[in-house]
Amino acid sequence: MSPLPTSSPGVRSSEFRFRCISCGDLRETASQDFRCPQCGDLLEISYPSWKQSAPSPQNLKSTWKDRRLSSKAVDQSGVWRFRDLLPALGDENDVVTLHEGNTPLYELPNCARISGVPRLFAKHQGMNPTGSFKDTGMTVAATFARRAGFRWVACASTGNTSASMAAYAARGGMRSLVLVPEGKISWSKLSQALDYGAVTCQLRTDFDGCLKLLQELVRRAPVYQLNSINPFRLEGQKTLAIELLEQLDWEVPDHIIVPGGNLGNSSAIGKALLELHELGFITRLPKLSVIQAEGANALVRTLREAGGKRLINVAAETRATAIRIGNPASWKKAVHVLESTGGACEQVTEVEMAQAKAEIGAEGIGCEPASAVTLAGLKRLVKQGFVKSDESVVLVLTGNLLKDPDFTIDFHRGELFPNKESLAELRRPPVVLDATLDAVIRTLESAETSPL
């Protein structure tokens, strides 16, 4: 299998290099498993040209704002609008895009009151084209896959990656192969991959087993890997931080809180923050914290039991399927981000997550279960004194409410954690009535006296 060169047609090789996160080896090419040939660790993309000619923050901020008025597809993308800080392409018309990014930043007044943090916001990546944050990375990785001449792209997935990859492959005229763990993925997510034309394999293993098999596959077949191991994915995902800061008029929040699964997203956001700080776009760094489900807490245990020096794998089990990962690939990158920004890593229970999800839903926003660990984790960090009441906090909601409707239905019907009285006021089960006006009015009157 030939490596992917940065000198492929249309790719300006002078703009970036592949750098090993451990030994620092710098190369123009990367093998299909995106591993360092010297030490075997993961790669990231670096920009040596910035040292000779650093981008001007003031000029780029103005350019990015102007592009919002453009009708060009590359400018209407909330990722490629920031292409000056991404791997450069020779021809902007080659971009594979679904107008991703441009996601809203919401205030959360009710959740702010509940958590005791008045300045609380949610950056909702679930408003991307396929309903998750994966789209911001997939547009970049799919673009470079097509430029390198690949007909097939592939991923291992807990659901969101497969939906996003299949959509962008279809958009870019490529075929897609999806490896998912049998019985451990939301059918709502899987239905997307099926509809977008993916060849879908349900494997009798967990996500980590699917990813291991994918790594073996790309070494033997002409298939391009689109998991977050692919550093082009993380370059696209880092635009979340750029867009967020632009929405805040470049006023840096005190905290950004992210769900932790395979840890590519937290790594990407952290990479962006560090680059923006180094280039002079911001004068201080927010604390980036990662929250995991208690049943899929590999990073939490890695930090607490091994000081972040070696990964402690876990047998992941949580209803939050998007973060049901026990062997996160990007754990070293995430540890680096936590250390560099002074962030925290915390875990929450399934009940805490369900309660937080219902509270976010009551704001009229909604999210998938994995996203809700951010609010649940914030409550813990406030109690610990890590987050102060006068600080500003942004929760990153990674997936749409419709990604896992079974969780929502089970919760409101009382089938999920049925004996938890603390959740009773948050449940909104459907009411079956006789088809009479009196029955509806009685229900309306009853609801009027119940808490919102």
Buried (B, 14 or more C-beta within 10 A) or exposed (E): EEBBBBEBEBBEBEBBBBBBBBEEBEBBBBBBBBBBEEEEBBBBBBBEBBEEEEBBBEEBBEBBEEBEEEEEBBBBBBBBBBBEBBBBBEEBEBBBBBBBBBBBBBEBEBBBEBBBBBBBBBBBBBBBBBBBBBBBBBBBBBBBBBBBEBEBBBBBBBBBBBBBBBBBBBBBEBBBBBBBBEEBBBEBBBEBBBEBEBBBBBBEBBBBBBBBBBBEBBEEEEBBBBBBBBBBBBBBBBBBBBBBBBBBEEEBBBBBBBBBBBBBBBBBBBBBBBBBBEBEBBEEBBBBBBBBBBBBBBBBBBBEEEEBEEBBBBEBBBBBBBBBBBBBBBBBBBBBBBEBBEBBBBBBBBBBBBBBBBBBBBBEBBBBBBBBBBBBBBBBBBEEEBBEEEBBBBBBBBBBBBBBEBBBEBBBEBEBBEEBEEBEEBBBEEEEEEEEEEEEEEEEEEEEEEEE
